[in-house]
Amino acid sequence: MKDNRRENFKRLAVARTKEILRRLKVLGNCANRSHYDYTEEEIAKIFSEIEKKLRETKAKFTFSEREKEFKL
């Protein structure tokens, strides 16, 4: 059972990571100034939101020592 959960995680994590990387590449296509017009503020807002979500998601995978110490 544990092996199955591990394999499921690996399968889904790889597929979802590939999709995120693909979508970031697509977002990068918007950098072409001959096709798009944007401001530095708009770019800062986009990447601020991406970085915020990345920090939140990464935190879900981080196990703090405080959580491990408490026991009933």
Secondary structure, 3 states (H helix, E strand, C coil): CHHHHHHHHHHHHHHHHHHHHHHHHHHHHHHCCCCCCCCHHHHHHHHHHHHHHHHHHHHHCCCCHHHHHCCC
